[in-house]
Amino acid sequence: MPALYNFMNKKFAAPRGTNDILPDETPLWEDLESKARKICKSYGYHEIRTPIYEETTLFKRSLGQTSDIVNKQLLELATDKEEGYALRPEGTAAVVRSYIENNFDAKEILSKFFYIGPMFRGERPQKGRLRQFHQIGVEAIGSNSASPYLDVEMIALAMHLLNELGVKGLKLKINSLGSKEDKEHISIWLRSEFAKHKKNLCEDCQNRFERNVFRVLDCKKEHCRKVVASIVKHLPMSESSCVYFKTVQGTLKASGIDFEVSPHLVRGLDYYTHTVFEITAEGLGSQDAVGAGGRYSGLVHELGGNEEIDYGAIGFALGIERILLACGYDSTIIPNRIQAFVIAMKEEYQQDAFILLQQLRREDISADMGFSGGSIKSQMNKANNANASFALILGEEEMRNGTVALKDMTASKQEVVLVKDIINVIKSRLKE
Ligand code: HAM
């Protein structure tokens, strides 16, 4: 019995690192999402919705066995099936999977997708770092789409979204990792350079040195940063990759987008080649990246795309919770409003009130009522709490005469309206 007793008294809470988005916050989310949808569409991107879980191997194959996300943060689902599933830690892998599965390459030269939704990573939660968080992601995938102008379009779109959503103090850092072949050469070069300083690197970096030497470049520890700064002034790349990156930089400048080239920016996911970028915002502390992305042309082949097609792909994702934190979340809460609140002054008028309520809703007038009845004062309080524009009162006289008392809650004016006219009157008052 004691175990049952404990269970009965247990107070449940949202899982660590997750948040409820409460009704007074959802208008803010809706506003942000609708602005994001509008801007993405204006750049020719269309919404895709993929499942929130995928086969675990999809993430292992795309994000890389050595990435922190695969190694430490995948939230796998317990299942008795042979293939394992995991909650999606990001959106790119699923979009590429869907691109291949749905043969988009046979339908169009360049496919442009965006998505908005929750992602899941088993991280240690802190301010701006959650286990369930939300991203606005954008991906462009196509055959022969390796145009530096598309790289700039992506960066411009990310900056446009963040500016429009009101994020201040933005800083854009870019780098190029070169082509797939360049990456292999750079990796050999980095290993030979860091070998001389291996003992000065932190324990994580000594491991990274073996498994993914690129990750040493963005280690935040002071002594590793010193080693990196003394060795890496820029990443050695082929002539064509340098020209590509120069065009990206020149076009960013010509478009009036400020940036800094950061030779140590490599990003935590293995799939990147050529241009990578990260955008930070002021006032967020250590988790200040509001968005990041880059080119990942090799991933389409890696996940089974047609070997005869030379795919190009690039994308980014913005973190919605960090955007809201950066905007000063509390000051931007938009109160919920309702247009009409129906009040029955006696218990026996409740059914008529309910019929009227449903008529209003069918006519696209947002409406509610005080289901528990009560005095006129307490029901007017409920109408005020619901931020109602109008209260519709059914009292004895109104019931007798087939009328409704219509109270304008902001102007504190009241008039008597025939029930058959009430919809038209409210609609015309709402337009005033
Ligand atoms: P990412 O850098 O892992 O990239 O995540 C993008 C953004 O999501 C981050 O800059 C941050 O704002 C937000 N974010 C990431 N993890 C968390 C977390 N634990 N809590 C709160 N916010 C977080 C990607 O996900 C790539 N798929 C981006 C991409 C798309 N690259 C190419 N296409």
Boltz pocket constraint, residues with backbone or C-beta under 6 A from the ligand:
constraints:
  - pocket:
      binder: B
      contacts: [[A, 89], [A, 90], [A, 91], [A, 92], [A, 121], [A, 123], [A, 128], [A, 129], [A, 130], [A, 131], [A, 133], [A, 134], [A, 135], [A, 137], [A, 138], [A, 139], [A, 279], [A, 289], [A, 290], [A, 291], [A, 292], [A, 293], [A, 294], [A, 296], [A, 314], [A, 315], [A, 316], [A, 317], [A, 318], [A, 319], [A, 320], [A, 321], [A, 322]]
      max_distance: 6.0
